[in-house]
């Protein structure tokens, strides 16, 4: 419970900071971060999103961009659909690992923000 509260608070700080984060939701150590082109309208980066066939070049999908930037920081973080990150960690995750993940995500979102 404590880990989830800590990590969720960190994700909500990123939501407030980054215009490409439409919303954050979750509980415990399972979280969702919705990535948007426009926070006010919640316009998605990829309109088809959950119906995307993932054919062709997916490097421009926001989850792919975030994955690449997080890997630069040594963190594996991505999503199954183009506009949504699904983040889950072990229930015994350390504060240091959560901080590392939040730092990497902040770094990746800084880059994603420049693409809108």
Order of alpha helices (4+ residues) and beta strands (2+ residues): alpha-beta-beta-beta-alpha-beta-alpha
